[in-house]
């Protein structure tokens, strides 16, 4: 599923991250689940994420879905396929 880096994904989708709290290993964002600013920590290498306020967490697919940037489409055969 991953075709680019976390930073490229964030930049392409206009998602701002907190440069003061972020490090070389993770980015700190506003949580798309609870809305708390600067509480969502995302690993730059694994894309695993966790909100320190509401405890929402997941992987790359879950992060994209939480931001509304991952969706399912129905294939002509009737099966579901994931698409970025």
mmCIF file of the N, C-alpha and C atoms, coordinates in Angstrom:
data_MODEL
# 
_entry.id   MODEL 
# 
loop_
_atom_site.group_PDB 
_atom_site.id 
_atom_site.type_symbol 
_atom_site.label_atom_id 
_atom_site.label_alt_id 
_atom_site.label_comp_id 
_atom_site.label_asym_id 
_atom_site.label_entity_id 
_atom_site.label_seq_id 
_atom_site.pdbx_PDB_ins_code 
_atom_site.Cartn_x 
_atom_site.Cartn_y 
_atom_site.Cartn_z 
_atom_site.occupancy 
_atom_site.B_iso_or_equiv 
_atom_site.pdbx_formal_charge 
_atom_site.auth_seq_id 
_atom_site.auth_comp_id 
_atom_site.auth_asym_id 
_atom_site.auth_atom_id 
_atom_site.pdbx_PDB_model_num 
ATOM 1   N N  . UNK A 1 1  ? 0.824   -1.184 0.000   1.00 0.00 ? 1  UNK A N  1 
ATOM 2   C CA . UNK A 1 1  ? 0.000   0.000  0.000   1.00 0.00 ? 1  UNK A CA 1 
ATOM 3   C C  . UNK A 1 1  ? 0.869   1.249  0.000   1.00 0.00 ? 1  UNK A C  1 
ATOM 4   N N  . UNK A 1 2  ? 2.024   1.214  0.668   1.00 0.00 ? 2  UNK A N  1 
ATOM 5   C CA . UNK A 1 2  ? 2.842   2.406  0.807   1.00 0.00 ? 2  UNK A CA 1 
ATOM 6   C C  . UNK A 1 2  ? 3.661   2.653  -0.447  1.00 0.00 ? 2  UNK A C  1 
ATOM 7   N N  . UNK A 1 3  ? 3.500   3.837  -1.007  1.00 0.00 ? 3  UNK A N  1 
ATOM 8   C CA . UNK A 1 3  ? 4.251   4.215  -2.192  1.00 0.00 ? 3  UNK A CA 1 
ATOM 9   C C  . UNK A 1 3  ? 5.135   5.422  -1.928  1.00 0.00 ? 3  UNK A C  1 
ATOM 10  N N  . UNK A 1 4  ? 5.017   6.026  -0.764  1.00 0.00 ? 4  UNK A N  1 
ATOM 11  C CA . UNK A 1 4  ? 5.828   7.184  -0.439  1.00 0.00 ? 4  UNK A CA 1 
ATOM 12  C C  . UNK A 1 4  ? 6.113   7.220  1.058   1.00 0.00 ? 4  UNK A C  1 
ATOM 13  N N  . UNK A 1 5  ? 6.819   8.217  1.477   1.00 0.00 ? 5  UNK A N  1 
ATOM 14  C CA . UNK A 1 5  ? 7.144   8.363  2.889   1.00 0.00 ? 5  UNK A CA 1 
ATOM 15  C C  . UNK A 1 5  ? 5.985   9.036  3.627   1.00 0.00 ? 5  UNK A C  1 
ATOM 16  N N  . UNK A 1 6  ? 6.022   8.954  4.932   1.00 0.00 ? 6  UNK A N  1 
ATOM 17  C CA . UNK A 1 6  ? 5.010   9.627  5.746   1.00 0.00 ? 6  UNK A CA 1 
ATOM 18  C C  . UNK A 1 6  ? 5.024   11.124 5.477   1.00 0.00 ? 6  UNK A C  1 
ATOM 19  N N  . UNK A 1 7  ? 6.221   11.718 5.432   1.00 0.00 ? 7  UNK A N  1 
ATOM 20  C CA . UNK A 1 7  ? 6.316   13.163 5.195   1.00 0.00 ? 7  UNK A CA 1 
ATOM 21  C C  . UNK A 1 7  ? 5.730   13.548 3.846   1.00 0.00 ? 7  UNK A C  1 
ATOM 22  N N  . UNK A 1 8  ? 6.000   12.753 2.807   1.00 0.00 ? 8  UNK A N  1 
ATOM 23  C CA . UNK A 1 8  ? 5.456   13.045 1.476   1.00 0.00 ? 8  UNK A CA 1 
ATOM 24  C C  . UNK A 1 8  ? 3.932   12.951 1.498   1.00 0.00 ? 8  UNK A C  1 
ATOM 25  N N  . UNK A 1 9  ? 3.395   11.954 2.194   1.00 0.00 ? 9  UNK A N  1 
ATOM 26  C CA . UNK A 1 9  ? 1.950   11.796 2.323   1.00 0.00 ? 9  UNK A CA 1 
ATOM 27  C C  . UNK A 1 9  ? 1.329   13.000 3.026   1.00 0.00 ? 9  UNK A C  1 
ATOM 28  N N  . UNK A 1 10 ? 1.934   13.417 4.136   1.00 0.00 ? 10 UNK A N  1 
ATOM 29  C CA . UNK A 1 10 ? 1.406   14.560 4.884   1.00 0.00 ? 10 UNK A CA 1 
ATOM 30  C C  . UNK A 1 10 ? 1.445   15.830 4.040   1.00 0.00 ? 10 UNK A C  1 
ATOM 31  N N  . UNK A 1 11 ? 2.567   16.068 3.373   1.00 0.00 ? 11 UNK A N  1 
ATOM 32  C CA . UNK A 1 11 ? 2.697   17.263 2.532   1.00 0.00 ? 11 UNK A CA 1 
ATOM 33  C C  . UNK A 1 11 ? 1.696   17.261 1.389   1.00 0.00 ? 11 UNK A C  1 
ATOM 34  N N  . UNK A 1 12 ? 1.560   16.128 0.704   1.00 0.00 ? 12 UNK A N  1 
ATOM 35  C CA . UNK A 1 12 ? 0.664   16.023 -0.448  1.00 0.00 ? 12 UNK A CA 1 
ATOM 36  C C  . UNK A 1 12 ? -0.786  16.295 -0.064  1.00 0.00 ? 12 UNK A C  1 
ATOM 37  N N  . UNK A 1 13 ? -1.160  15.915 1.159   1.00 0.00 ? 13 UNK A N  1 
ATOM 38  C CA . UNK A 1 13 ? -2.547  16.070 1.598   1.00 0.00 ? 13 UNK A CA 1 
ATOM 39  C C  . UNK A 1 13 ? -2.769  17.300 2.478   1.00 0.00 ? 13 UNK A C  1 
ATOM 40  N N  . UNK A 1 14 ? -1.741  18.124 2.605   1.00 0.00 ? 14 UNK A N  1 
ATOM 41  C CA . UNK A 1 14 ? -1.883  19.370 3.360   1.00 0.00 ? 14 UNK A CA 1 
ATOM 42  C C  . UNK A 1 14 ? -2.089  19.170 4.847   1.00 0.00 ? 14 UNK A C  1 
ATOM 43  N N  . UNK A 1 15 ? -1.580  18.078 5.398   1.00 0.00 ? 15 UNK A N  1 
ATOM 44  C CA . UNK A 1 15 ? -1.723  17.793 6.825   1.00 0.00 ? 15 UNK A CA 1 
ATOM 45  C C  . UNK A 1 15 ? -0.518  18.391 7.551   1.00 0.00 ? 15 UNK A C  1 
ATOM 46  N N  . UNK A 1 16 ? -0.784  19.337 8.425   1.00 0.00 ? 16 UNK A N  1 
ATOM 47  C CA . UNK A 1 16 ? 0.284   20.012 9.166   1.00 0.00 ? 16 UNK A CA 1 
ATOM 48  C C  . UNK A 1 16 ? 0.713   19.184 10.360  1.00 0.00 ? 16 UNK A C  1 
ATOM 49  N N  . UNK A 1 17 ? 2.003   19.222 10.655  1.00 0.00 ? 17 UNK A N  1 
ATOM 50  C CA . UNK A 1 17 ? 2.519   18.525 11.829  1.00 0.00 ? 17 UNK A CA 1 
ATOM 51  C C  . UNK A 1 17 ? 3.311   19.505 12.681  1.00 0.00 ? 17 UNK A C  1 
ATOM 52  N N  . UNK A 1 18 ? 3.356   19.224 13.958  1.00 0.00 ? 18 UNK A N  1 
ATOM 53  C CA . UNK A 1 18 ? 3.999   20.093 14.940  1.00 0.00 ? 18 UNK A CA 1 
ATOM 54  C C  . UNK A 1 18 ? 5.516   19.915 14.869  1.00 0.00 ? 18 UNK A C  1 
ATOM 55  N N  . UNK A 1 19 ? 6.202   20.900 14.318  1.00 0.00 ? 19 UNK A N  1 
ATOM 56  C CA . UNK A 1 19 ? 7.657   20.819 14.149  1.00 0.00 ? 19 UNK A CA 1 
ATOM 57  C C  . UNK A 1 19 ? 8.393   20.912 15.486  1.00 0.00 ? 19 UNK A C  1 
ATOM 58  N N  . UNK A 1 20 ? 7.787   21.508 16.474  1.00 0.00 ? 20 UNK A N  1 
ATOM 59  C CA . UNK A 1 20 ? 8.407   21.622 17.788  1.00 0.00 ? 20 UNK A CA 1 
ATOM 60  C C  . UNK A 1 20 ? 8.412   20.316 18.566  1.00 0.00 ? 20 UNK A C  1 
ATOM 61  N N  . UNK A 1 21 ? 7.333   19.559 18.479  1.00 0.00 ? 21 UNK A N  1 
ATOM 62  C CA . UNK A 1 21 ? 7.221   18.289 19.200  1.00 0.00 ? 21 UNK A CA 1 
ATOM 63  C C  . UNK A 1 21 ? 7.753   17.104 18.403  1.00 0.00 ? 21 UNK A C  1 
ATOM 64  N N  . UNK A 1 22 ? 7.797   17.205 17.082  1.00 0.00 ? 22 UNK A N  1 
ATOM 65  C CA . UNK A 1 22 ? 8.210   16.085 16.231  1.00 0.00 ? 22 UNK A CA 1 
ATOM 66  C C  . UNK A 1 22 ? 9.709   15.841 16.335  1.00 0.00 ? 22 UNK A C  1 
ATOM 67  N N  . UNK A 1 23 ? 10.105  14.614 16.015  1.00 0.00 ? 23 UNK A N  1 
ATOM 68  C CA . UNK A 1 23 ? 11.517  14.241 16.033  1.00 0.00 ? 23 UNK A CA 1 
ATOM 69  C C  . UNK A 1 23 ? 11.876  13.579 14.709  1.00 0.00 ? 23 UNK A C  1 
ATOM 70  N N  . UNK A 1 24 ? 13.096  13.107 14.600  1.00 0.00 ? 24 UNK A N  1 
ATOM 71  C CA . UNK A 1 24 ? 13.501  12.410 13.376  1.00 0.00 ? 24 UNK A CA 1 
ATOM 72  C C  . UNK A 1 24 ? 12.795  11.072 13.246  1.00 0.00 ? 24 UNK A C  1 
ATOM 73  N N  . UNK A 1 25 ? 12.292  10.520 14.350  1.00 0.00 ? 25 UNK A N  1 
ATOM 74  C CA . UNK A 1 25 ? 11.640  9.211  14.323  1.00 0.00 ? 25 UNK A CA 1 
ATOM 75  C C  . UNK A 1 25 ? 10.126  9.271  14.207  1.00 0.00 ? 25 UNK A C  1 
ATOM 76  N N  . UNK A 1 26 ? 9.503   10.392 14.605  1.00 0.00 ? 26 UNK A N  1 
ATOM 77  C CA . UNK A 1 26 ? 8.048   10.467 14.566  1.00 0.00 ? 26 UNK A CA 1 
ATOM 78  C C  . UNK A 1 26 ? 7.572   11.878 14.275  1.00 0.00 ? 26 UNK A C  1 
ATOM 79  N N  . UNK A 1 27 ? 6.335   11.950 13.806  1.00 0.00 ? 27 UNK A N  1 
ATOM 80  C CA . UNK A 1 27 ? 5.674   13.224 13.559  1.00 0.00 ? 27 UNK A CA 1 
ATOM 81  C C  . UNK A 1 27 ? 4.508   13.347 14.518  1.00 0.00 ? 27 UNK A C  1 
ATOM 82  N N  . UNK A 1 28 ? 4.254   14.560 14.977  1.00 0.00 ? 28 UNK A N  1 
ATOM 83  C CA . UNK A 1 28 ? 3.162   14.827 15.910  1.00 0.00 ? 28 UNK A CA 1 
ATOM 84  C C  . UNK A 1 28 ? 2.124   15.671 15.172  1.00 0.00 ? 28 UNK A C  1 
ATOM 85  N N  . UNK A 1 29 ? 0.885   15.178 15.161  1.00 0.00 ? 29 UNK A N  1 
ATOM 86  C CA . UNK A 1 29 ? -0.207  15.805 14.416  1.00 0.00 ? 29 UNK A CA 1 
ATOM 87  C C  . UNK A 1 29 ? -1.392  16.075 15.332  1.00 0.00 ? 29 UNK A C  1 
ATOM 88  N N  . UNK A 1 30 ? -2.414  16.730 14.783  1.00 0.00 ? 30 UNK A N  1 
ATOM 89  C CA . UNK A 1 30 ? -3.697  16.847 15.465  1.00 0.00 ? 30 UNK A CA 1 
ATOM 90  C C  . UNK A 1 30 ? -4.446  15.539 15.234  1.00 0.00 ? 30 UNK A C  1 
ATOM 91  N N  . UNK A 1 31 ? -5.106  15.035 16.247  1.00 0.00 ? 31 UNK A N  1 
ATOM 92  C CA . UNK A 1 31 ? -5.803  13.752 16.148  1.00 0.00 ? 31 UNK A CA 1 
ATOM 93  C C  . UNK A 1 31 ? -7.086  13.891 15.320  1.00 0.00 ? 31 UNK A C  1 
ATOM 94  N N  . UNK A 1 32 ? -7.248  13.066 14.285  1.00 0.00 ? 32 UNK A N  1 
ATOM 95  C CA . UNK A 1 32 ? -8.463  13.129 13.490  1.00 0.00 ? 32 UNK A CA 1 
ATOM 96  C C  . UNK A 1 32 ? -9.668  12.507 14.208  1.00 0.00 ? 32 UNK A C  1 
ATOM 97  N N  . UNK A 1 33 ? -9.418  11.750 15.263  1.00 0.00 ? 33 UNK A N  1 
ATOM 98  C CA . UNK A 1 33 ? -10.503 11.095 16.010  1.00 0.00 ? 33 UNK A CA 1 
ATOM 99  C C  . UNK A 1 33 ? -11.114 12.023 17.058  1.00 0.00 ? 33 UNK A C  1 
ATOM 100 N N  . UNK A 1 34 ? -10.264 12.577 17.942  1.00 0.00 ? 34 UNK A N  1 
ATOM 101 C CA . UNK A 1 34 ? -10.790 13.419 19.028  1.00 0.00 ? 34 UNK A CA 1 
ATOM 102 C C  . UNK A 1 34 ? -10.588 14.912 18.770  1.00 0.00 ? 34 UNK A C  1 
ATOM 103 N N  . UNK A 1 35 ? -9.749  15.259 17.795  1.00 0.00 ? 35 UNK A N  1 
ATOM 104 C CA . UNK A 1 35 ? -9.528  16.651 17.450  1.00 0.00 ? 35 UNK A CA 1 
ATOM 105 C C  . UNK A 1 35 ? -8.502  17.369 18.307  1.00 0.00 ? 35 UNK A C  1 
ATOM 106 N N  . UNK A 1 36 ? -7.914  16.685 19.274  1.00 0.00 ? 36 UNK A N  1 
ATOM 107 C CA . UNK A 1 36 ? -6.939  17.324 20.161  1.00 0.00 ? 36 UNK A CA 1 
ATOM 108 C C  . UNK A 1 36 ? -5.666  17.667 19.382  1.00 0.00 ? 36 UNK A C  1 
ATOM 109 N N  . UNK A 1 37 ? -5.263  18.916 19.439  1.00 0.00 ? 37 UNK A N  1 
ATOM 110 C CA . UNK A 1 37 ? -4.078  19.379 18.720  1.00 0.00 ? 37 UNK A CA 1 
ATOM 111 C C  . UNK A 1 37 ? -2.801  18.834 19.354  1.00 0.00 ? 37 UNK A C  1 
ATOM 112 N N  . UNK A 1 38 ? -1.900  18.336 18.507  1.00 0.00 ? 38 UNK A N  1 
ATOM 113 C CA . UNK A 1 38 ? -0.584  17.914 18.949  1.00 0.00 ? 38 UNK A CA 1 
ATOM 114 C C  . UNK A 1 38 ? -0.538  16.694 19.848  1.00 0.00 ? 38 UNK A C  1 
ATOM 115 N N  . UNK A 1 39 ? -1.478  15.766 19.695  1.00 0.00 ? 39 UNK A N  1 
ATOM 116 C CA . UNK A 1 39 ? -1.494  14.580 20.542  1.00 0.00 ? 39 UNK A CA 1 
ATOM 117 C C  . UNK A 1 39 ? -1.406  13.266 19.770  1.00 0.00 ? 39 UNK A C  1 
ATOM 118 N N  . UNK A 1 40 ? -1.334  13.329 18.447  1.00 0.00 ? 40 UNK A N  1 
ATOM 119 C CA . UNK A 1 40 ? -1.247  12.107 17.635  1.00 0.00 ? 40 UNK A CA 1 
ATOM 120 C C  . UNK A 1 40 ? 0.207   11.908 17.220  1.00 0.00 ? 40 UNK A C  1 
ATOM 121 N N  . UNK A 1 41 ? 0.796   10.800 17.629  1.00 0.00 ? 41 UNK A N  1 
ATOM 122 C CA . UNK A 1 41 ? 2.189   10.491 17.326  1.00 0.00 ? 41 UNK A CA 1 
ATOM 123 C C  . UNK A 1 41 ? 2.229   9.393  16.267  1.00 0.00 ? 41 UNK A C  1 
ATOM 124 N N  . UNK A 1 42 ? 2.969   9.639  15.161  1.00 0.00 ? 42 UNK A N  1 
ATOM 125 C CA . UNK A 1 42 ? 3.048   8.699  14.050  1.00 0.00 ? 42 UNK A CA 1 
ATOM 126 C C  . UNK A 1 42 ? 4.511   8.366  13.778  1.00 0.00 ? 42 UNK A C  1 
ATOM 127 N N  . UNK A 1 43 ? 4.839   7.079  13.771  1.00 0.00 ? 43 UNK A N  1 
ATOM 128 C CA . UNK A 1 43 ? 6.192   6.629  13.453  1.00 0.00 ? 43 UNK A CA 1 
ATOM 129 C C  . UNK A 1 43 ? 6.475   6.861  11.974  1.00 0.00 ? 43 UNK A C  1 
ATOM 130 N N  . UNK A 1 44 ? 7.599   7.475  11.667  1.00 0.00 ? 44 UNK A N  1 
ATOM 131 C CA . UNK A 1 44 ? 7.951   7.741  10.273  1.00 0.00 ? 44 UNK A CA 1 
ATOM 132 C C  . UNK A 1 44 ? 8.347   6.461  9.541   1.00 0.00 ? 44 UNK A C  1 
ATOM 133 N N  . UNK A 1 45 ? 8.829   5.445  10.240  1.00 0.00 ? 45 UNK A N  1 
ATOM 134 C CA . UNK A 1 45 ? 9.267   4.224  9.568   1.00 0.00 ? 45 UNK A CA 1 
ATOM 135 C C  . UNK A 1 45 ? 8.165   3.176  9.440   1.00 0.00 ? 45 UNK A C  1 
ATOM 136 N N  . UNK A 1 46 ? 7.307   3.049  10.443  1.00 0.00 ? 46 UNK A N  1 
ATOM 137 C CA . UNK A 1 46 ? 6.284   1.996  10.421  1.00 0.00 ? 46 UNK A CA 1 
ATOM 138 C C  . UNK A 1 46 ? 4.876   2.508  10.160  1.00 0.00 ? 46 UNK A C  1 
ATOM 139 N N  . UNK A 1 47 ? 4.662   3.805  10.276  1.00 0.00 ? 47 UNK A N  1 
ATOM 140 C CA . UNK A 1 47 ? 3.353   4.451  10.139  1.00 0.00 ? 47 UNK A CA 1 
ATOM 141 C C  . UNK A 1 47 ? 2.395   4.070  11.277  1.00 0.00 ? 47 UNK A C  1 
ATOM 142 N N  . UNK A 1 48 ? 2.865   3.396  12.327  1.00 0.00 ? 48 UNK A N  1 
ATOM 143 C CA . UNK A 1 48 ? 2.005   3.093  13.466  1.00 0.00 ? 48 UNK A CA 1 
ATOM 144 C C  . UNK A 1 48 ? 1.750   4.399  14.211  1.00 0.00 ? 48 UNK A C  1 
ATOM 145 N N  . UNK A 1 49 ? 0.516   4.599  14.667  1.00 0.00 ? 49 UNK A N  1 
ATOM 146 C CA . UNK A 1 49 ? 0.132   5.860  15.289  1.00 0.00 ? 49 UNK A CA 1 
ATOM 147 C C  . UNK A 1 49 ? -0.677  5.623  16.545  1.00 0.00 ? 49 UNK A C  1 
ATOM 148 N N  . UNK A 1 50 ? -0.660  6.660  17.424  1.00 0.00 ? 50 UNK A N  1 
ATOM 149 C CA . UNK A 1 50 ? -1.371  6.578  18.691  1.00 0.00 ? 50 UNK A CA 1 
ATOM 150 C C  . UNK A 1 50 ? -1.653  7.988  19.182  1.00 0.00 ? 50 UNK A C  1 
ATOM 151 N N  . UNK A 1 51 ? -2.882  8.229  19.562  1.00 0.00 ? 51 UNK A N  1 
ATOM 152 C CA . UNK A 1 51 ? -3.251  9.512  20.169  1.00 0.00 ? 51 UNK A CA 1 
ATOM 153 C C  . UNK A 1 51 ? -3.054  9.383  21.675  1.00 0.00 ? 51 UNK A C  1 
ATOM 154 N N  . UNK A 1 52 ? -2.311  10.301 22.245  1.00 0.00 ? 52 UNK A N  1 
ATOM 155 C CA . UNK A 1 52 ? -2.024  10.271 23.686  1.00 0.00 ? 52 UNK A CA 1 
ATOM 156 C C  . UNK A 1 52 ? -3.208  10.761 24.513  1.00 0.00 ? 52 UNK A C  1 
ATOM 157 N N  . UNK A 1 53 ? -4.256  11.264 23.859  1.00 0.00 ? 53 UNK A N  1 
ATOM 158 C CA . UNK A 1 53 ? -5.438  11.728 24.601  1.00 0.00 ? 53 UNK A CA 1 
ATOM 159 C C  . UNK A 1 53 ? -6.560  10.695 24.568  1.00 0.00 ? 53 UNK A C  1 
ATOM 160 N N  . UNK A 1 54 ? -6.992  10.293 23.356  1.00 0.00 ? 54 UNK A N  1 
ATOM 161 C CA . UNK A 1 54 ? -8.153  9.395  23.248  1.00 0.00 ? 54 UNK A CA 1 
ATOM 162 C C  . UNK A 1 54 ? -7.753  7.936  23.030  1.00 0.00 ? 54 UNK A C  1 
ATOM 163 N N  . UNK A 1 55 ? -6.453  7.675  22.876  1.00 0.00 ? 55 UNK A N  1 
ATOM 164 C CA . UNK A 1 55 ? -5.897  6.336  22.691  1.00 0.00 ? 55 UNK A CA 1 
ATOM 165 C C  . UNK A 1 55 ? -6.299  5.681  21.374  1.00 0.00 ? 55 UNK A C  1 
ATOM 166 N N  . UNK A 1 56 ? -6.747  6.481  20.398  1.00 0.00 ? 56 UNK A N  1 
ATOM 167 C CA . UNK A 1 56 ? -6.971  5.929  19.058  1.00 0.00 ? 56 UNK A CA 1 
ATOM 168 C C  . UNK A 1 56 ? -5.617  5.496  18.531  1.00 0.00 ? 56 UNK A C  1 
ATOM 169 N N  . UNK A 1 57 ? -5.589  4.395  17.782  1.00 0.00 ? 57 UNK A N  1 
ATOM 170 C CA . UNK A 1 57 ? -4.317  3.886  17.280  1.00 0.00 ? 57 UNK A CA 1 
ATOM 171 C C  . UNK A 1 57 ? -4.543  3.028  16.061  1.00 0.00 ? 57 UNK A C  1 
ATOM 172 N N  . UNK A 1 58 ? -3.463  2.743  15.346  1.00 0.00 ? 58 UNK A N  1 
ATOM 173 C CA . UNK A 1 58 ? -3.587  1.873  14.195  1.00 0.00 ? 58 UNK A CA 1 
ATOM 174 C C  . UNK A 1 58 ? -2.343  1.870  13.322  1.00 0.00 ? 58 UNK A C  1 
ATOM 175 N N  . UNK A 1 59 ? -2.537  1.384  12.100  1.00 0.00 ? 59 UNK A N  1 
ATOM 176 C CA . UNK A 1 59 ? -1.459  1.277  11.120  1.00 0.00 ? 59 UNK A CA 1 
ATOM 177 C C  . UNK A 1 59 ? -1.676  2.298  9.999   1.00 0.00 ? 59 UNK A C  1 
ATOM 178 N N  . UNK A 1 60 ? -0.935  2.148  8.917   1.00 0.00 ? 60 UNK A N  1 
ATOM 179 C CA . UNK A 1 60 ? -1.034  3.087  7.797   1.00 0.00 ? 60 UNK A CA 1 
ATOM 180 C C  . UNK A 1 60 ? -2.457  3.175  7.250   1.00 0.00 ? 60 UNK A C  1 
ATOM 181 N N  . UNK A 1 61 ? -3.074  2.025  7.032   1.00 0.00 ? 61 UNK A N  1 
ATOM 182 C CA . UNK A 1 61 ? -4.438  2.009  6.500   1.00 0.00 ? 61 UNK A CA 1 
ATOM 183 C C  . UNK A 1 61 ? -5.390  2.754  7.435   1.00 0.00 ? 61 UNK A C  1 
ATOM 184 N N  . UNK A 1 62 ? -5.279  2.478  8.732   1.00 0.00 ? 62 UNK A N  1 
ATOM 185 C CA . UNK A 1 62 ? -6.140  3.131  9.715   1.00 0.00 ? 62 UNK A CA 1 
ATOM 186 C C  . UNK A 1 62 ? -5.918  4.627  9.784   1.00 0.00 ? 62 UNK A C  1 
ATOM 187 N N  . UNK A 1 63 ? -4.673  5.069  9.632   1.00 0.00 ? 63 UNK A N  1 
ATOM 188 C CA . UNK A 1 63 ? -4.371  6.504  9.648   1.00 0.00 ? 63 UNK A CA 1 
ATOM 189 C C  . UNK A 1 63 ? -5.010  7.201  8.454   1.00 0.00 ? 63 UNK A C  1 
ATOM 190 N N  . UNK A 1 64 ? -4.836  6.622  7.277   1.00 0.00 ? 64 UNK A N  1 
ATOM 191 C CA . UNK A 1 64 ? -5.422  7.217  6.074   1.00 0.00 ? 64 UNK A CA 1 
ATOM 192 C C  . UNK A 1 64 ? -6.945  7.224  6.166   1.00 0.00 ? 64 UNK A C  1 
ATOM 193 N N  . UNK A 1 65 ? -7.507  6.165  6.711   1.00 0.00 ? 65 UNK A N  1 
ATOM 194 C CA . UNK A 1 65 ? -8.963  6.081  6.869   1.00 0.00 ? 65 UNK A CA 1 
ATOM 195 C C  . UNK A 1 65 ? -9.471  7.123  7.868   1.00 0.00 ? 65 UNK A C  1 
ATOM 196 N N  . UNK A 1 66 ? -8.734  7.310  8.979   1.00 0.00 ? 66 UNK A N  1 
ATOM 197 C CA . UNK A 1 66 ? -9.131  8.292  9.997   1.00 0.00 ? 66 UNK A CA 1 
ATOM 198 C C  . UNK A 1 66 ? -9.140  9.710  9.429   1.00 0.00 ? 66 UNK A C  1 
ATOM 199 N N  . UNK A 1 67 ? -8.219  9.996  8.524   1.00 0.00 ? 67 UNK A N  1 
ATOM 200 C CA . UNK A 1 67 ? -8.170  11.308 7.881   1.00 0.00 ? 67 UNK A CA 1 
ATOM 201 C C  . UNK A 1 67 ? -9.118  11.402 6.688   1.00 0.00 ? 67 UNK A C  1 
ATOM 202 N N  . UNK A 1 68 ? -9.813  10.309 6.371   1.00 0.00 ? 68 UNK A N  1 
ATOM 203 C CA . UNK A 1 68 ? -10.740 10.315 5.246   1.00 0.00 ? 68 UNK A CA 1 
ATOM 204 C C  . UNK A 1 68 ? -10.039 10.255 3.906   1.00 0.00 ? 68 UNK A C  1 
ATOM 205 N N  . UNK A 1 69 ? -8.828  9.720  3.882   1.00 0.00 ? 69 UNK A N  1 
ATOM 206 C CA . UNK A 1 69 ? -8.031  9.689  2.659   1.00 0.00 ? 69 UNK A CA 1 
ATOM 207 C C  . UNK A 1 69 ? -7.840  8.275  2.128   1.00 0.00 ? 69 UNK A C  1 
ATOM 208 N N  . UNK A 1 70 ? -8.514  7.315  2.702   1.00 0.00 ? 70 UNK A N  1 
ATOM 209 C CA . UNK A 1 70 ? -8.474  5.922  2.250   1.00 0.00 ? 70 UNK A CA 1 
ATOM 210 C C  . UNK A 1 70 ? -9.926  5.478  2.137   1.00 0.00 ? 70 UNK A C  1 
ATOM 211 N N  . UNK A 1 71 ? -10.266 4.906  1.025   1.00 0.00 ? 71 UNK A N  1 
ATOM 212 C CA . UNK A 1 71 ? -11.652 4.490  0.858   1.00 0.00 ? 71 UNK A CA 1 
ATOM 213 C C  . UNK A 1 71 ? -11.723 3.214  0.034   1.00 0.00 ? 71 UNK A C  1 
ATOM 214 N N  . UNK A 1 72 ? -12.827 2.523  0.133   1.00 0.00 ? 72 UNK A N  1 
ATOM 215 C CA . UNK A 1 72 ? -13.048 1.283  -0.593  1.00 0.00 ? 72 UNK A CA 1 
ATOM 216 C C  . UNK A 1 72 ? -13.902 1.575  -1.811  1.00 0.00 ? 72 UNK A C  1 
ATOM 217 N N  . UNK A 1 73 ? -13.608 0.878  -2.892  1.00 0.00 ? 73 UNK A N  1 
ATOM 218 C CA . UNK A 1 73 ? -14.446 0.963  -4.079  1.00 0.00 ? 73 UNK A CA 1 
ATOM 219 C C  . UNK A 1 73 ? -14.902 -0.438 -4.435  1.00 0.00 ? 73 UNK A C  1 
ATOM 220 N N  . UNK A 1 74 ? -16.019 -0.532 -5.087  1.00 0.00 ? 74 UNK A N  1 
ATOM 221 C CA . UNK A 1 74 ? -16.524 -1.836 -5.481  1.00 0.00 ? 74 UNK A CA 1 
ATOM 222 C C  . UNK A 1 74 ? -16.042 -2.135 -6.888  1.00 0.00 ? 74 UNK A C  1 
ATOM 223 N N  . UNK A 1 75 ? -15.424 -3.297 -7.036  1.00 0.00 ? 75 UNK A N  1 
ATOM 224 C CA . UNK A 1 75 ? -14.916 -3.720 -8.337  1.00 0.00 ? 75 UNK A CA 1 
ATOM 225 C C  . UNK A 1 75 ? -16.074 -4.216 -9.196  1.00 0.00 ? 75 UNK A C  1 
ATOM 226 N N  . UNK A 1 76 ? -15.929 -4.209 -10.512 1.00 0.00 ? 76 UNK A N  1 
ATOM 227 C CA . UNK A 1 76 ? -16.991 -4.710 -11.392 1.00 0.00 ? 76 UNK A CA 1 
ATOM 228 C C  . UNK A 1 76 ? -17.416 -6.140 -11.071 1.00 0.00 ? 76 UNK A C  1 
ATOM 229 N N  . UNK A 1 77 ? -16.496 -6.921 -10.510 1.00 0.00 ? 77 UNK A N  1 
ATOM 230 C CA . UNK A 1 77 ? -16.813 -8.307 -10.161 1.00 0.00 ? 77 UNK A CA 1 
ATOM 231 C C  . UNK A 1 77 ? -17.650 -8.418 -8.891  1.00 0.00 ? 77 UNK A C  1 
ATOM 232 N N  . UNK A 1 78 ? -17.825 -7.289 -8.199  1.00 0.00 ? 78 UNK A N  1 
ATOM 233 C CA . UNK A 1 78 ? -18.619 -7.288 -6.968  1.00 0.00 ? 78 UNK A CA 1 
ATOM 234 C C  . UNK A 1 78 ? -17.782 -7.334 -5.723  1.00 0.00 ? 78 UNK A C  1 
ATOM 235 N N  . UNK A 1 79 ? -16.473 -7.589 -5.849  1.00 0.00 ? 79 UNK A N  1 
ATOM 236 C CA . UNK A 1 79 ? -15.593 -7.618 -4.688  1.00 0.00 ? 79 UNK A CA 1 
ATOM 237 C C  . UNK A 1 79 ? -15.124 -6.231 -4.321  1.00 0.00 ? 79 UNK A C  1 
ATOM 238 N N  . UNK A 1 80 ? -14.709 -6.056 -3.099  1.00 0.00 ? 80 UNK A N  1 
ATOM 239 C CA . UNK A 1 80 ? -14.183 -4.753 -2.664  1.00 0.00 ? 80 UNK A CA 1 
ATOM 240 C C  . UNK A 1 80 ? -12.681 -4.706 -2.859  1.00 0.00 ? 80 UNK A C  1 
ATOM 241 N N  . UNK A 1 81 ? -12.198 -3.584 -3.307  1.00 0.00 ? 81 UNK A N  1 
ATOM 242 C CA . UNK A 1 81 ? -10.774 -3.367 -3.448  1.00 0.00 ? 81 UNK A CA 1 
ATOM 243 C C  . UNK A 1 81 ? -10.413 -2.058 -2.774  1.00 0.00 ? 81 UNK A C  1 
ATOM 244 N N  . UNK A 1 82 ? -9.240  -2.016 -2.144  1.00 0.00 ? 82 UNK A N  1 
ATOM 245 C CA . UNK A 1 82 ? -8.794  -0.800 -1.497  1.00 0.00 ? 82 UNK A CA 1 
ATOM 246 C C  . UNK A 1 82 ? -8.083  0.071  -2.520  1.00 0.00 ? 82 UNK A C  1 
ATOM 247 N N  . UNK A 1 83 ? -8.287  1.369  -2.373  1.00 0.00 ? 83 UNK A N  1 
ATOM 248 C CA . UNK A 1 83 ? -7.645  2.305  -3.276  1.00 0.00 ? 83 UNK A CA 1 
ATOM 249 C C  . UNK A 1 83 ? -7.282  3.567  -2.521  1.00 0.00 ? 83 UNK A C  1 
ATOM 250 N N  . UNK A 1 84 ? -6.089  4.080  -2.777  1.00 0.00 ? 84 UNK A N  1 
ATOM 251 C CA . UNK A 1 84 ? -5.667  5.338  -2.163  1.00 0.00 ? 84 UNK A CA 1 
ATOM 252 C C  . UNK A 1 84 ? -6.258  6.475  -2.929  1.00 0.00 ? 84 UNK A C  1 
# 
